[in-house]
Each structure stands twice: as structure tokens, then as C-alpha cells.
Amino acid sequence: MISLLTAVIPSPAADAAHDAAHATAARFRQGAYSVPCPECHVPAGVLCLARRDVHTARRNAYRQNPETTGFVPLLVARVR
């Protein structure tokens, strides 16, 4: 029931959590953030210019060629 209330009555904590989830996915290049956005022309790993939104073109580009990258390869690549 609480999750339903946050959808109806937005709170600053819910906004911050939503922004953090998008920032984390972009930082680690997960999901749609692993490809550049053809709509707003930002590179991979950068948030779209629309706040808290991923453009449809970026999602479609990711779905056409999804890359599976886990945390371990990201951490190993930084050490080398």
C-alpha cells in the first residue's frame, strides 16, 4: 500500500531514490545506459537530457543488441 501512496503522493525521498537508481544504472552502464542515445546524442553511461527518463530510441537500440556486463568485468578492467 505504501508503494501505491508514493505513486499518488510523491515525496522528496521517493524522488531522490528514483534519481539515484537512474544515476547508478548510468554510472555502471547497465540496461539502456550501455548504449548511446540517438535522440539526445549523449554517449553511453550518461543520463538522457530528459530528467528521470530514458528515450524510447535508446531503449530500442539496447534491445536490438543487449550487452551483458556484470560488476566483476567492470572492476577488473579498472584495475588493469
C-alpha angles and dihedrals in degrees: 000000000000092000089054091052093052089055091053100035110033116210131197090245092054091048091050092048092050092049090047092052091054092045092050093049090049094046093054093037094238126163116341090356090071091077130054117258112250091196104053095018099232118148125249113286094032126106118250115255089247108086115248093351138103115213117244091237090057092050091049092050090052093048092052093056112012116190118208109214120165130196095259096062090047092052094044092050092055093051094054 
